[in-house]
Amino acid sequence: MTTQYELLLKGGHVIDPKNHIDQVMDVAIAAGKIAKVADDIDPATAEKVADVSGFYVTPGLIDIHVHAYHTREPEGLSIIADHHSFRSGVTTMVDTGTAGAKHFLHFKRTVIDRSRTRIFAFINIVKSGMLGDFEQDEAEMDPELAASIVLAYPEDCVGIKTAHYWTKEPWDDKHQPWTAVDRALEASAICKKPLMMDFWPRPERTYPELLKKMQPGDIHTHVYAQQFPILDENKKPQKFMFEARDRGIIFDVGHGAGSFWFRQGIPMMEGGFGPDSISTDLHIGNVNGPVVDMITTMSKFLCMGMPLDELIYRSTVTPAEEIGHPELGTLSEGAEADVAVIERQEGEFGYTDCGRAKYFGSQKLVCKMTVRSGQVVYDPEGFSMPKWEDAPPQYWTIRQ
């Protein structure tokens, strides 16, 4: 029989929220695309068959808050995307403002265009990006310049980012409390792309005021950080949070090294205010804890009560929509074949937050295999490989 497919994922429990699939099915891949999703696909039709029985098969995960501009000098923040994405089931990352207009082309040439991980970017309203005293310089904040980069490179850029404008106090004629936010909103309006906000409240610029300034489709990341008054005196979600969501404001996790606290997240979840999207804010300062990776961040929310299908939805479909790429985050036939194979383990597992507090959960998600654009990019246990005694003599050739 002539093979139709290059890879067949056989017997896994498919969770594809966009297509309302939550059952055991097979997934066939050909020419880098999802070729077929069906109950029982003949293994003889595939060149390679991976038995993924007992595991979940999901669209490749999308982490919309990372810092991946590792070629910038001086370096001190970013991870190398390919070193951290695939082992966590992530096939798409979004760098959030590490580069501004001044450095974006270098970021594109040296990182985006060379990575196997799909990388998009939010352009910082500060033309020199992050991190430095220049983030407090209003002369660095040029809305038209930032928007022009987004408009010139729509295949790479998904919006505008503002962050870290908070240290110049007291405010004066040259440093007004809302300058970074207002200019970022202006840039967002010019390029007609969403704005992602990283914000620290001050008496002169409160969190409820920020939410009122934001436009539908804008993203507030770090929603469960300690600095936000998201809980009332009874430890219930504030009414203004629901009002903002009803108005179209998006709330993203953005875990980071200092932006996720169980004492904020757990009461909010219990009060019916879960995040719209899961993300890590991954950088070199948190890969060894408290973030570790995307799959660990997802495990925390699973243990905090988010159902698995919803967790996958908020790690695939909603982030894809938030960045304007709804073609991602799905196993639809014809879609690019980005796939994660995930195991759900039962037991007692400890998780930490940014306040160095611990939470015990009974579940843990582990990535077993990742496919990016039809190619197996992470498979430490060899699900896609033959047993050594069954492999042909020249089953792998080392380039000389």
Contacts in CASP RR format, 6 or more apart in sequence:
PFRMAT RR
TARGET T0000
AUTHOR 0000-0000-0000
METHOD contacts of the structure
MODEL  1
MTTQYELLLKGGHVIDPKNHIDQVMDVAIAAGKIAKVADDIDPATAEKVA
DVSGFYVTPGLIDIHVHAYHTREPEGLSIIADHHSFRSGVTTMVDTGTAG
AKHFLHFKRTVIDRSRTRIFAFINIVKSGMLGDFEQDEAEMDPELAASIV
LAYPEDCVGIKTAHYWTKEPWDDKHQPWTAVDRALEASAICKKPLMMDFW
PRPERTYPELLKKMQPGDIHTHVYAQQFPILDENKKPQKFMFEARDRGII
FDVGHGAGSFWFRQGIPMMEGGFGPDSISTDLHIGNVNGPVVDMITTMSK
FLCMGMPLDELIYRSTVTPAEEIGHPELGTLSEGAEADVAVIERQEGEFG
YTDCGRAKYFGSQKLVCKMTVRSGQVVYDPEGFSMPKWEDAPPQYWTIRQ
1 42 0 8 1.000
1 44 0 8 1.000
1 45 0 8 1.000
3 44 0 8 1.000
3 45 0 8 1.000
3 46 0 8 1.000
3 47 0 8 1.000
4 28 0 8 1.000
4 30 0 8 1.000
4 35 0 8 1.000
4 45 0 8 1.000
4 46 0 8 1.000
5 28 0 8 1.000
5 29 0 8 1.000
5 30 0 8 1.000
5 35 0 8 1.000
5 36 0 8 1.000
5 41 0 8 1.000
5 45 0 8 1.000
5 46 0 8 1.000
5 47 0 8 1.000
6 29 0 8 1.000
6 30 0 8 1.000
6 31 0 8 1.000
6 32 0 8 1.000
6 46 0 8 1.000
6 47 0 8 1.000
6 48 0 8 1.000
6 374 0 8 1.000
7 28 0 8 1.000
7 29 0 8 1.000
7 46 0 8 1.000
7 47 0 8 1.000
7 48 0 8 1.000
7 49 0 8 1.000
7 50 0 8 1.000
7 337 0 8 1.000
7 371 0 8 1.000
7 374 0 8 1.000
7 376 0 8 1.000
7 384 0 8 1.000
8 26 0 8 1.000
8 27 0 8 1.000
8 28 0 8 1.000
8 29 0 8 1.000
8 41 0 8 1.000
8 43 0 8 1.000
8 45 0 8 1.000
8 46 0 8 1.000
8 48 0 8 1.000
8 49 0 8 1.000
8 50 0 8 1.000
9 26 0 8 1.000
9 27 0 8 1.000
9 28 0 8 1.000
9 29 0 8 1.000
9 50 0 8 1.000
9 52 0 8 1.000
9 57 0 8 1.000
9 339 0 8 1.000
9 341 0 8 1.000
9 371 0 8 1.000
10 26 0 8 1.000
10 41 0 8 1.000
10 43 0 8 1.000
10 49 0 8 1.000
10 50 0 8 1.000
10 51 0 8 1.000
10 52 0 8 1.000
10 53 0 8 1.000
11 24 0 8 1.000
11 25 0 8 1.000
11 26 0 8 1.000
11 51 0 8 1.000
11 52 0 8 1.000
11 53 0 8 1.000
11 54 0 8 1.000
12 24 0 8 1.000
12 25 0 8 1.000
12 26 0 8 1.000
12 52 0 8 1.000
12 53 0 8 1.000
12 54 0 8 1.000
12 55 0 8 1.000
12 56 0 8 1.000
12 57 0 8 1.000
12 341 0 8 1.000
13 22 0 8 1.000
13 23 0 8 1.000
13 24 0 8 1.000
13 54 0 8 1.000
13 55 0 8 1.000
13 56 0 8 1.000
13 57 0 8 1.000
14 21 0 8 1.000
14 22 0 8 1.000
14 23 0 8 1.000
14 24 0 8 1.000
14 25 0 8 1.000
14 27 0 8 1.000
14 37 0 8 1.000
14 56 0 8 1.000
14 57 0 8 1.000
14 58 0 8 1.000
14 331 0 8 1.000
15 21 0 8 1.000
15 22 0 8 1.000
15 56 0 8 1.000
15 57 0 8 1.000
15 58 0 8 1.000
15 308 0 8 1.000
15 309 0 8 1.000
15 312 0 8 1.000
16 22 0 8 1.000
16 37 0 8 1.000
16 58 0 8 1.000
16 59 0 8 1.000
16 330 0 8 1.000
16 331 0 8 1.000
16 332 0 8 1.000
17 309 0 8 1.000
17 310 0 8 1.000
17 312 0 8 1.000
17 313 0 8 1.000
17 316 0 8 1.000
17 317 0 8 1.000
18 59 0 8 1.000
18 316 0 8 1.000
18 317 0 8 1.000
18 329 0 8 1.000
18 330 0 8 1.000
18 332 0 8 1.000
19 37 0 8 1.000
19 330 0 8 1.000
19 331 0 8 1.000
19 332 0 8 1.000
21 37 0 8 1.000
21 331 0 8 1.000
22 309 0 8 1.000
24 39 0 8 1.000
25 37 0 8 1.000
25 38 0 8 1.000
25 39 0 8 1.000
25 57 0 8 1.000
26 36 0 8 1.000
26 37 0 8 1.000
26 38 0 8 1.000
26 39 0 8 1.000
26 40 0 8 1.000
26 41 0 8 1.000
27 34 0 8 1.000
27 36 0 8 1.000
27 37 0 8 1.000
27 57 0 8 1.000
27 331 0 8 1.000
27 339 0 8 1.000
28 34 0 8 1.000
28 35 0 8 1.000
28 36 0 8 1.000
28 37 0 8 1.000
28 38 0 8 1.000
28 41 0 8 1.000
28 45 0 8 1.000
28 46 0 8 1.000
29 35 0 8 1.000
29 337 0 8 1.000
29 339 0 8 1.000
29 371 0 8 1.000
29 374 0 8 1.000
32 336 0 8 1.000
32 337 0 8 1.000
32 373 0 8 1.000
32 374 0 8 1.000
32 375 0 8 1.000
33 333 0 8 1.000
33 334 0 8 1.000
33 335 0 8 1.000
33 336 0 8 1.000
33 337 0 8 1.000
33 374 0 8 1.000
34 331 0 8 1.000
34 332 0 8 1.000
34 333 0 8 1.000
34 334 0 8 1.000
34 335 0 8 1.000
34 336 0 8 1.000
34 337 0 8 1.000
34 339 0 8 1.000
35 333 0 8 1.000
35 334 0 8 1.000
36 333 0 8 1.000
37 331 0 8 1.000
37 333 0 8 1.000
43 49 0 8 1.000
48 384 0 8 1.000
50 341 0 8 1.000
50 369 0 8 1.000
50 383 0 8 1.000
50 384 0 8 1.000
51 383 0 8 1.000
52 341 0 8 1.000
52 368 0 8 1.000
52 369 0 8 1.000
52 383 0 8 1.000
54 343 0 8 1.000
55 341 0 8 1.000
55 342 0 8 1.000
55 343 0 8 1.000
55 368 0 8 1.000
56 308 0 8 1.000
56 312 0 8 1.000
56 341 0 8 1.000
56 342 0 8 1.000
56 343 0 8 1.000
56 344 0 8 1.000
57 331 0 8 1.000
57 339 0 8 1.000
57 340 0 8 1.000
57 341 0 8 1.000
57 342 0 8 1.000
58 312 0 8 1.000
58 316 0 8 1.000
58 331 0 8 1.000
58 339 0 8 1.000
58 340 0 8 1.000
58 341 0 8 1.000
58 342 0 8 1.000
59 312 0 8 1.000
59 316 0 8 1.000
59 317 0 8 1.000
59 328 0 8 1.000
59 329 0 8 1.000
59 330 0 8 1.000
59 331 0 8 1.000
59 338 0 8 1.000
59 339 0 8 1.000
59 340 0 8 1.000
60 89 0 8 1.000
60 90 0 8 1.000
60 91 0 8 1.000
60 92 0 8 1.000
60 316 0 8 1.000
60 329 0 8 1.000
60 338 0 8 1.000
60 339 0 8 1.000
60 340 0 8 1.000
60 370 0 8 1.000
60 371 0 8 1.000
61 88 0 8 1.000
61 89 0 8 1.000
61 90 0 8 1.000
61 91 0 8 1.000
61 92 0 8 1.000
61 294 0 8 1.000
61 295 0 8 1.000
61 298 0 8 1.000
61 315 0 8 1.000
61 316 0 8 1.000
61 340 0 8 1.000
62 90 0 8 1.000
62 91 0 8 1.000
62 92 0 8 1.000
62 93 0 8 1.000
62 94 0 8 1.000
62 315 0 8 1.000
62 316 0 8 1.000
62 319 0 8 1.000
62 320 0 8 1.000
62 323 0 8 1.000
62 328 0 8 1.000
62 329 0 8 1.000
63 85 0 8 1.000
63 88 0 8 1.000
63 90 0 8 1.000
63 92 0 8 1.000
63 93 0 8 1.000
63 94 0 8 1.000
63 278 0 8 1.000
63 279 0 8 1.000
63 280 0 8 1.000
63 282 0 8 1.000
63 294 0 8 1.000
63 315 0 8 1.000
63 319 0 8 1.000
64 93 0 8 1.000
64 94 0 8 1.000
64 96 0 8 1.000
64 219 0 8 1.000
64 252 0 8 1.000
64 277 0 8 1.000
64 279 0 8 1.000
64 319 0 8 1.000
64 322 0 8 1.000
64 323 0 8 1.000
65 94 0 8 1.000
65 96 0 8 1.000
65 196 0 8 1.000
65 221 0 8 1.000
65 252 0 8 1.000
65 253 0 8 1.000
65 254 0 8 1.000
65 279 0 8 1.000
65 280 0 8 1.000
65 281 0 8 1.000
65 282 0 8 1.000
66 79 0 8 1.000
66 81 0 8 1.000
66 93 0 8 1.000
66 94 0 8 1.000
66 95 0 8 1.000
66 96 0 8 1.000
66 279 0 8 1.000
66 280 0 8 1.000
66 281 0 8 1.000
66 282 0 8 1.000
66 283 0 8 1.000
67 77 0 8 1.000
67 78 0 8 1.000
67 79 0 8 1.000
67 95 0 8 1.000
67 96 0 8 1.000
67 97 0 8 1.000
67 98 0 8 1.000
67 130 0 8 1.000
67 281 0 8 1.000
67 282 0 8 1.000
67 283 0 8 1.000
68 78 0 8 1.000
68 79 0 8 1.000
68 80 0 8 1.000
68 81 0 8 1.000
68 93 0 8 1.000
68 95 0 8 1.000
68 98 0 8 1.000
68 111 0 8 1.000
68 115 0 8 1.000
68 117 0 8 1.000
68 119 0 8 1.000
69 77 0 8 1.000
69 78 0 8 1.000
69 95 0 8 1.000
69 98 0 8 1.000
69 99 0 8 1.000
69 103 0 8 1.000
69 107 0 8 1.000
69 111 0 8 1.000
70 78 0 8 1.000
70 79 0 8 1.000
70 80 0 8 1.000
70 81 0 8 1.000
70 111 0 8 1.000
71 106 0 8 1.000
71 107 0 8 1.000
71 110 0 8 1.000
71 111 0 8 1.000
72 78 0 8 1.000
72 98 0 8 1.000
72 99 0 8 1.000
72 103 0 8 1.000
72 106 0 8 1.000
72 107 0 8 1.000
76 131 0 8 1.000
76 284 0 8 1.000
77 98 0 8 1.000
77 130 0 8 1.000
77 131 0 8 1.000
77 283 0 8 1.000
77 284 0 8 1.000
77 285 0 8 1.000
78 95 0 8 1.000
78 98 0 8 1.000
78 283 0 8 1.000
78 284 0 8 1.000
79 282 0 8 1.000
79 283 0 8 1.000
79 284 0 8 1.000
79 287 0 8 1.000
81 93 0 8 1.000
81 111 0 8 1.000
81 115 0 8 1.000
81 117 0 8 1.000
81 119 0 8 1.000
82 115 0 8 1.000
82 116 0 8 1.000
82 117 0 8 1.000
84 90 0 8 1.000
84 282 0 8 1.000
84 287 0 8 1.000
84 293 0 8 1.000
85 91 0 8 1.000
85 93 0 8 1.000
85 117 0 8 1.000
85 294 0 8 1.000
86 116 0 8 1.000
86 117 0 8 1.000
86 367 0 8 1.000
86 370 0 8 1.000
86 372 0 8 1.000
86 377 0 8 1.000
86 378 0 8 1.000
87 293 0 8 1.000
87 367 0 8 1.000
87 370 0 8 1.000
87 378 0 8 1.000
88 293 0 8 1.000
88 294 0 8 1.000
88 295 0 8 1.000
88 296 0 8 1.000
88 367 0 8 1.000
89 294 0 8 1.000
89 295 0 8 1.000
89 340 0 8 1.000
89 342 0 8 1.000
89 367 0 8 1.000
89 370 0 8 1.000
89 378 0 8 1.000
90 117 0 8 1.000
90 293 0 8 1.000
90 294 0 8 1.000
90 340 0 8 1.000
90 370 0 8 1.000
91 117 0 8 1.000
91 118 0 8 1.000
91 338 0 8 1.000
91 339 0 8 1.000
91 340 0 8 1.000
91 370 0 8 1.000
91 371 0 8 1.000
91 372 0 8 1.000
92 117 0 8 1.000
92 118 0 8 1.000
92 119 0 8 1.000
92 120 0 8 1.000
92 320 0 8 1.000
92 328 0 8 1.000
92 329 0 8 1.000
92 338 0 8 1.000
93 117 0 8 1.000
93 118 0 8 1.000
93 119 0 8 1.000
93 120 0 8 1.000
94 119 0 8 1.000
94 120 0 8 1.000
94 121 0 8 1.000
94 122 0 8 1.000
94 158 0 8 1.000
94 319 0 8 1.000
94 323 0 8 1.000
95 107 0 8 1.000
95 119 0 8 1.000
95 120 0 8 1.000
95 121 0 8 1.000
95 122 0 8 1.000
96 121 0 8 1.000
96 122 0 8 1.000
96 161 0 8 1.000
96 163 0 8 1.000
96 196 0 8 1.000
96 198 0 8 1.000
96 221 0 8 1.000
96 281 0 8 1.000
97 121 0 8 1.000
97 122 0 8 1.000
97 123 0 8 1.000
97 124 0 8 1.000
97 129 0 8 1.000
97 130 0 8 1.000
97 161 0 8 1.000
97 163 0 8 1.000
98 107 0 8 1.000
98 121 0 8 1.000
98 124 0 8 1.000
98 129 0 8 1.000
98 130 0 8 1.000
99 106 0 8 1.000
99 107 0 8 1.000
99 121 0 8 1.000
99 123 0 8 1.000
99 124 0 8 1.000
99 129 0 8 1.000
100 123 0 8 1.000
100 124 0 8 1.000
100 125 0 8 1.000
100 126 0 8 1.000
100 127 0 8 1.000
100 128 0 8 1.000
100 129 0 8 1.000
100 146 0 8 1.000
100 149 0 8 1.000
101 123 0 8 1.000
101 124 0 8 1.000
101 127 0 8 1.000
101 142 0 8 1.000
101 145 0 8 1.000
101 146 0 8 1.000
101 148 0 8 1.000
101 149 0 8 1.000
102 127 0 8 1.000
102 128 0 8 1.000
102 129 0 8 1.000
103 128 0 8 1.000
103 129 0 8 1.000
104 121 0 8 1.000
104 123 0 8 1.000
104 149 0 8 1.000
104 153 0 8 1.000
104 157 0 8 1.000
107 121 0 8 1.000
108 121 0 8 1.000
108 153 0 8 1.000
108 156 0 8 1.000
111 119 0 8 1.000
112 119 0 8 1.000
112 121 0 8 1.000
112 156 0 8 1.000
116 372 0 8 1.000
116 377 0 8 1.000
117 372 0 8 1.000
118 328 0 8 1.000
118 338 0 8 1.000
118 372 0 8 1.000
119 156 0 8 1.000
120 156 0 8 1.000
120 157 0 8 1.000
120 158 0 8 1.000
120 323 0 8 1.000
120 325 0 8 1.000
121 156 0 8 1.000
121 157 0 8 1.000
121 158 0 8 1.000
121 159 0 8 1.000
122 157 0 8 1.000
122 158 0 8 1.000
122 159 0 8 1.000
122 160 0 8 1.000
122 161 0 8 1.000
122 196 0 8 1.000
123 146 0 8 1.000
123 149 0 8 1.000
123 150 0 8 1.000
123 157 0 8 1.000
123 159 0 8 1.000
123 160 0 8 1.000
123 161 0 8 1.000
123 187 0 8 1.000
124 130 0 8 1.000
124 146 0 8 1.000
124 160 0 8 1.000
124 161 0 8 1.000
124 162 0 8 1.000
124 163 0 8 1.000
125 141 0 8 1.000
125 142 0 8 1.000
125 143 0 8 1.000
125 146 0 8 1.000
125 160 0 8 1.000
125 161 0 8 1.000
125 162 0 8 1.000
125 180 0 8 1.000
125 183 0 8 1.000
125 184 0 8 1.000
125 187 0 8 1.000
126 134 0 8 1.000
126 135 0 8 1.000
126 137 0 8 1.000
126 140 0 8 1.000
126 141 0 8 1.000
126 165 0 8 1.000
126 180 0 8 1.000
127 140 0 8 1.000
127 141 0 8 1.000
127 142 0 8 1.000
127 145 0 8 1.000
127 146 0 8 1.000
128 134 0 8 1.000
128 135 0 8 1.000
128 140 0 8 1.000
129 135 0 8 1.000
130 163 0 8 1.000
130 164 0 8 1.000
131 164 0 8 1.000
134 140 0 8 1.000
135 163 0 8 1.000
135 164 0 8 1.000
135 165 0 8 1.000
136 165 0 8 1.000
136 167 0 8 1.000
136 168 0 8 1.000
136 175 0 8 1.000
138 174 0 8 1.000
138 175 0 8 1.000
138 176 0 8 1.000
138 179 0 8 1.000
138 180 0 8 1.000
138 183 0 8 1.000
141 179 0 8 1.000
141 180 0 8 1.000
141 183 0 8 1.000
141 184 0 8 1.000
142 183 0 8 1.000
143 183 0 8 1.000
143 184 0 8 1.000
143 186 0 8 1.000
143 187 0 8 1.000
143 190 0 8 1.000
144 187 0 8 1.000
144 190 0 8 1.000
146 160 0 8 1.000
146 184 0 8 1.000
146 187 0 8 1.000
146 191 0 8 1.000
147 160 0 8 1.000
147 187 0 8 1.000
147 188 0 8 1.000
147 190 0 8 1.000
147 191 0 8 1.000
148 191 0 8 1.000
149 157 0 8 1.000
150 157 0 8 1.000
150 158 0 8 1.000
150 159 0 8 1.000
150 160 0 8 1.000
150 187 0 8 1.000
150 191 0 8 1.000
150 193 0 8 1.000
151 190 0 8 1.000
151 191 0 8 1.000
157 193 0 8 1.000
158 193 0 8 1.000
158 194 0 8 1.000
158 323 0 8 1.000
158 324 0 8 1.000
158 325 0 8 1.000
159 188 0 8 1.000
159 191 0 8 1.000
159 193 0 8 1.000
159 194 0 8 1.000
159 195 0 8 1.000
159 196 0 8 1.000
159 323 0 8 1.000
160 184 0 8 1.000
160 187 0 8 1.000
160 188 0 8 1.000
160 191 0 8 1.000
160 193 0 8 1.000
160 194 0 8 1.000
160 195 0 8 1.000
160 196 0 8 1.000
161 184 0 8 1.000
161 195 0 8 1.000
161 196 0 8 1.000
161 197 0 8 1.000
161 198 0 8 1.000
162 180 0 8 1.000
162 181 0 8 1.000
162 183 0 8 1.000
162 184 0 8 1.000
162 195 0 8 1.000
162 196 0 8 1.000
162 197 0 8 1.000
162 198 0 8 1.000
162 199 0 8 1.000
163 197 0 8 1.000
163 198 0 8 1.000
163 199 0 8 1.000
164 198 0 8 1.000
165 179 0 8 1.000
165 180 0 8 1.000
165 181 0 8 1.000
166 200 0 8 1.000
166 202 0 8 1.000
168 175 0 8 1.000
169 202 0 8 1.000
171 177 0 8 1.000
171 204 0 8 1.000
177 202 0 8 1.000
177 204 0 8 1.000
177 205 0 8 1.000
178 205 0 8 1.000
178 213 0 8 1.000
181 197 0 8 1.000
181 199 0 8 1.000
181 205 0 8 1.000
181 210 0 8 1.000
181 213 0 8 1.000
182 213 0 8 1.000
184 195 0 8 1.000
184 197 0 8 1.000
185 195 0 8 1.000
185 213 0 8 1.000
185 214 0 8 1.000
185 215 0 8 1.000
187 195 0 8 1.000
188 194 0 8 1.000
188 195 0 8 1.000
188 215 0 8 1.000
188 218 0 8 1.000
189 215 0 8 1.000
194 217 0 8 1.000
194 218 0 8 1.000
194 219 0 8 1.000
194 250 0 8 1.000
194 322 0 8 1.000
194 323 0 8 1.000
195 214 0 8 1.000
195 215 0 8 1.000
195 218 0 8 1.000
195 219 0 8 1.000
196 218 0 8 1.000
196 219 0 8 1.000
196 220 0 8 1.000
196 221 0 8 1.000
196 252 0 8 1.000
197 210 0 8 1.000
197 214 0 8 1.000
197 218 0 8 1.000
197 219 0 8 1.000
197 220 0 8 1.000
197 221 0 8 1.000
198 221 0 8 1.000
198 222 0 8 1.000
199 207 0 8 1.000
199 210 0 8 1.000
199 220 0 8 1.000
199 222 0 8 1.000
200 227 0 8 1.000
201 207 0 8 1.000
201 210 0 8 1.000
201 227 0 8 1.000
201 228 0 8 1.000
201 229 0 8 1.000
207 228 0 8 1.000
207 229 0 8 1.000
207 230 0 8 1.000
208 229 0 8 1.000
208 240 0 8 1.000
210 220 0 8 1.000
211 220 0 8 1.000
211 240 0 8 1.000
211 241 0 8 1.000
211 244 0 8 1.000
211 249 0 8 1.000
214 220 0 8 1.000
214 244 0 8 1.000
214 249 0 8 1.000
216 247 0 8 1.000
216 248 0 8 1.000
216 249 0 8 1.000
217 248 0 8 1.000
217 249 0 8 1.000
217 250 0 8 1.000
217 322 0 8 1.000
218 249 0 8 1.000
218 250 0 8 1.000
219 250 0 8 1.000
219 251 0 8 1.000
219 252 0 8 1.000
219 277 0 8 1.000
219 322 0 8 1.000
220 249 0 8 1.000
220 250 0 8 1.000
220 251 0 8 1.000
220 252 0 8 1.000
221 252 0 8 1.000
221 253 0 8 1.000
221 254 0 8 1.000
221 259 0 8 1.000
221 279 0 8 1.000
221 281 0 8 1.000
222 228 0 8 1.000
222 252 0 8 1.000
222 253 0 8 1.000
222 254 0 8 1.000
222 256 0 8 1.000
222 259 0 8 1.000
222 260 0 8 1.000
222 281 0 8 1.000
223 230 0 8 1.000
223 251 0 8 1.000
223 252 0 8 1.000
223 253 0 8 1.000
223 254 0 8 1.000
223 268 0 8 1.000
223 275 0 8 1.000
224 230 0 8 1.000
224 253 0 8 1.000
224 259 0 8 1.000
224 260 0 8 1.000
224 261 0 8 1.000
224 264 0 8 1.000
224 265 0 8 1.000
224 268 0 8 1.000
224 275 0 8 1.000
225 258 0 8 1.000
225 259 0 8 1.000
225 260 0 8 1.000
225 261 0 8 1.000
225 264 0 8 1.000
225 354 0 8 1.000
226 258 0 8 1.000
226 261 0 8 1.000
226 263 0 8 1.000
226 264 0 8 1.000
226 354 0 8 1.000
226 355 0 8 1.000
228 264 0 8 1.000
229 238 0 8 1.000
230 237 0 8 1.000
230 238 0 8 1.000
230 241 0 8 1.000
230 264 0 8 1.000
230 268 0 8 1.000
230 273 0 8 1.000
231 237 0 8 1.000
231 238 0 8 1.000
231 264 0 8 1.000
231 267 0 8 1.000
231 268 0 8 1.000
232 238 0 8 1.000
232 239 0 8 1.000
235 267 0 8 1.000
236 267 0 8 1.000
236 271 0 8 1.000
237 267 0 8 1.000
237 268 0 8 1.000
237 271 0 8 1.000
237 272 0 8 1.000
237 273 0 8 1.000
241 251 0 8 1.000
241 268 0 8 1.000
241 273 0 8 1.000
242 273 0 8 1.000
244 251 0 8 1.000
245 251 0 8 1.000
245 273 0 8 1.000
245 276 0 8 1.000
250 276 0 8 1.000
250 277 0 8 1.000
250 322 0 8 1.000
251 273 0 8 1.000
251 274 0 8 1.000
251 275 0 8 1.000
251 276 0 8 1.000
252 275 0 8 1.000
252 276 0 8 1.000
252 277 0 8 1.000
252 278 0 8 1.000
252 279 0 8 1.000
252 322 0 8 1.000
253 260 0 8 1.000
253 275 0 8 1.000
253 277 0 8 1.000
253 278 0 8 1.000
253 279 0 8 1.000
253 280 0 8 1.000
253 297 0 8 1.000
253 301 0 8 1.000
254 260 0 8 1.000
254 279 0 8 1.000
254 280 0 8 1.000
254 281 0 8 1.000
255 279 0 8 1.000
255 280 0 8 1.000
255 281 0 8 1.000
255 286 0 8 1.000
255 290 0 8 1.000
255 291 0 8 1.000
255 297 0 8 1.000
255 354 0 8 1.000
256 280 0 8 1.000
256 281 0 8 1.000
256 282 0 8 1.000
256 283 0 8 1.000
256 286 0 8 1.000
256 290 0 8 1.000
256 291 0 8 1.000
256 354 0 8 1.000
257 281 0 8 1.000
257 283 0 8 1.000
257 285 0 8 1.000
257 286 0 8 1.000
257 289 0 8 1.000
257 290 0 8 1.000
257 291 0 8 1.000
257 354 0 8 1.000
258 290 0 8 1.000
258 354 0 8 1.000
258 355 0 8 1.000
259 281 0 8 1.000
259 354 0 8 1.000
260 290 0 8 1.000
260 300 0 8 1.000
260 353 0 8 1.000
260 354 0 8 1.000
261 353 0 8 1.000
261 354 0 8 1.000
261 355 0 8 1.000
261 357 0 8 1.000
262 353 0 8 1.000
262 357 0 8 1.000
262 359 0 8 1.000
263 357 0 8 1.000
265 304 0 8 1.000
266 304 0 8 1.000
266 359 0 8 1.000
268 274 0 8 1.000
269 301 0 8 1.000
269 304 0 8 1.000
269 305 0 8 1.000
269 306 0 8 1.000
274 306 0 8 1.000
275 301 0 8 1.000
275 314 0 8 1.000
276 314 0 8 1.000
276 318 0 8 1.000
276 322 0 8 1.000
277 314 0 8 1.000
277 315 0 8 1.000
277 318 0 8 1.000
277 319 0 8 1.000
277 322 0 8 1.000
278 294 0 8 1.000
278 297 0 8 1.000
278 298 0 8 1.000
278 301 0 8 1.000
278 311 0 8 1.000
278 314 0 8 1.000
278 315 0 8 1.000
278 319 0 8 1.000
279 294 0 8 1.000
279 297 0 8 1.000
279 319 0 8 1.000
280 286 0 8 1.000
280 291 0 8 1.000
280 293 0 8 1.000
280 294 0 8 1.000
280 297 0 8 1.000
281 291 0 8 1.000
282 291 0 8 1.000
282 293 0 8 1.000
282 294 0 8 1.000
286 292 0 8 1.000
287 293 0 8 1.000
289 352 0 8 1.000
290 352 0 8 1.000
290 353 0 8 1.000
290 354 0 8 1.000
290 355 0 8 1.000
290 356 0 8 1.000
291 297 0 8 1.000
294 315 0 8 1.000
295 342 0 8 1.000
295 365 0 8 1.000
295 366 0 8 1.000
295 367 0 8 1.000
296 351 0 8 1.000
298 311 0 8 1.000
298 315 0 8 1.000
298 365 0 8 1.000
299 349 0 8 1.000
299 351 0 8 1.000
299 363 0 8 1.000
299 364 0 8 1.000
299 365 0 8 1.000
300 351 0 8 1.000
300 359 0 8 1.000
301 311 0 8 1.000
302 308 0 8 1.000
302 311 0 8 1.000
302 344 0 8 1.000
302 363 0 8 1.000
302 365 0 8 1.000
303 349 0 8 1.000
303 351 0 8 1.000
303 359 0 8 1.000
303 361 0 8 1.000
303 362 0 8 1.000
303 363 0 8 1.000
304 359 0 8 1.000
306 314 0 8 1.000
308 344 0 8 1.000
316 328 0 8 1.000
316 329 0 8 1.000
316 330 0 8 1.000
317 329 0 8 1.000
317 330 0 8 1.000
320 326 0 8 1.000
320 327 0 8 1.000
320 328 0 8 1.000
320 329 0 8 1.000
320 330 0 8 1.000
327 335 0 8 1.000
327 336 0 8 1.000
328 335 0 8 1.000
328 336 0 8 1.000
328 338 0 8 1.000
329 335 0 8 1.000
329 338 0 8 1.000
331 339 0 8 1.000
336 373 0 8 1.000
336 374 0 8 1.000
337 371 0 8 1.000
337 373 0 8 1.000
337 374 0 8 1.000
338 371 0 8 1.000
338 372 0 8 1.000
338 373 0 8 1.000
338 374 0 8 1.000
339 370 0 8 1.000
339 371 0 8 1.000
339 374 0 8 1.000
340 367 0 8 1.000
340 369 0 8 1.000
340 370 0 8 1.000
340 371 0 8 1.000
341 367 0 8 1.000
341 368 0 8 1.000
341 369 0 8 1.000
341 370 0 8 1.000
341 383 0 8 1.000
342 365 0 8 1.000
342 366 0 8 1.000
342 367 0 8 1.000
342 368 0 8 1.000
343 365 0 8 1.000
343 366 0 8 1.000
343 367 0 8 1.000
343 368 0 8 1.000
344 363 0 8 1.000
344 364 0 8 1.000
344 365 0 8 1.000
345 363 0 8 1.000
345 364 0 8 1.000
345 365 0 8 1.000
345 366 0 8 1.000
346 362 0 8 1.000
346 363 0 8 1.000
347 361 0 8 1.000
347 362 0 8 1.000
347 363 0 8 1.000
347 364 0 8 1.000
348 360 0 8 1.000
348 361 0 8 1.000
348 362 0 8 1.000
349 360 0 8 1.000
349 361 0 8 1.000
349 362 0 8 1.000
349 363 0 8 1.000
349 364 0 8 1.000
350 358 0 8 1.000
350 359 0 8 1.000
350 360 0 8 1.000
350 361 0 8 1.000
351 358 0 8 1.000
351 359 0 8 1.000
351 360 0 8 1.000
351 361 0 8 1.000
352 358 0 8 1.000
352 359 0 8 1.000
353 359 0 8 1.000
367 378 0 8 1.000
368 381 0 8 1.000
368 383 0 8 1.000
369 376 0 8 1.000
369 378 0 8 1.000
369 379 0 8 1.000
369 381 0 8 1.000
369 382 0 8 1.000
369 383 0 8 1.000
369 384 0 8 1.000
370 376 0 8 1.000
370 377 0 8 1.000
370 378 0 8 1.000
370 379 0 8 1.000
371 377 0 8 1.000
376 384 0 8 1.000
379 385 0 8 1.000
385 391 0 8 1.000
386 395 0 8 1.000
END
